[in-house]
Amino acid sequence: MTIRSFILFVVGALATMPAFARSATSEVLSPEASQYPENIVLLHTDASGKESLRTPIARYKDKQGHIVDLVGAIHLADARYYRALNKAFARYDKVLYEMVDGEDVPEMTRISRKIAAGTATDEEKERFNQYQAARESGVTGNLLNSYYTYMAGMMQLALQSEVIDYGLNNLVYADMSDEEFSAAMAERGESWLTLVLDSIREGQGAEVSGSLFSMADATALRRMVCRQLAATAQGARSEQRAIIVARNERCMQVLDRVLADTESPTRTAAVFYGAMHLRDMHARMLQRGFELVGVQWITAVRVER
């Protein structure tokens, strides 16, 4: 790519990527310069030596003109990162989202807001109470939520589940039910227990595990976790695990259906999934005839604030 064509690409990308691409916390790169999909999270150091963790928004386009952005997320980050994503998501025709057993989340989010505003019907209140009771009875889900809540407090970060606006009307569920995911894991000799242990081990590493109860400095802990996450993401090749393969297969099935819907045409779509899913999703997008046209790196965690 020549310097001239690269400049034209960046100008075009800035015009078509979400509006927050123009902020100082993001960078739009050509496929050749993006380090993606080899890197699915990036540890960035600026000119002053300050570190930040960046996640990608990879843009794909097919011959029919469909634009699909794979938005790689992490579950703990700066609140402004999630707020920027909320603004961007509102501009897509459809946003496919991940969450095992989370099909009812958008509707329940809207009902919870109606309850807070005093406009919910008795039927809606009852449905919401039943939903909450079912969620609270899940031992594994509560264990993971407690873990992430604890980590968020230690690092002074926000939880994705608390800041992302799951009440948006353009959200489309693109994941598996609890039963479907459990069956997919069983086929591979996996279980919820191994999933929890892997999540904790890969999310922080042994070094972080030993420091959680002794490190009072949130900045130092953020630095340690970000470095560990970047190292884990660069070396991880877990595409054969159900948490990646089975759920990505389901997500792509939903994407195929959304793009083929002629009654409600979709020109732009975002796939909002954990960054660890993106290498496998990248291959699936290429198999569908999509071309990678650009990558935007967004600052998710500022180590020093």
Secondary structure as UniProt FT lines:
FT   HELIX           3..16
FT   HELIX           19..22
FT   TURN            24..25
FT   STRAND          26..29
FT   HELIX           31..33
FT   TURN            36..38
FT   STRAND          42..45
FT   TURN            47..48
FT   STRAND          51..61
FT   TURN            63..64
FT   STRAND          67..73
FT   STRAND          76..77
FT   HELIX           79..89
FT   TURN            90..91
FT   STRAND          94..97
FT   TURN            100..101
FT   TURN            103..104
FT   HELIX           105..117
FT   HELIX           122..136
FT   HELIX           139..155
FT   STRAND          158..159
FT   HELIX           160..163
FT   TURN            166..167
FT   TURN            169..170
FT   STRAND          171..173
FT   HELIX           178..187
FT   TURN            188..189
FT   HELIX           192..209
FT   TURN            210..214
FT   HELIX           218..235
FT   TURN            239..240
FT   TURN            242..244
FT   HELIX           245..260
FT   STRAND          268..274
FT   HELIX           275..277
FT   HELIX           278..287
FT   TURN            288..289
FT   STRAND          291..302
//
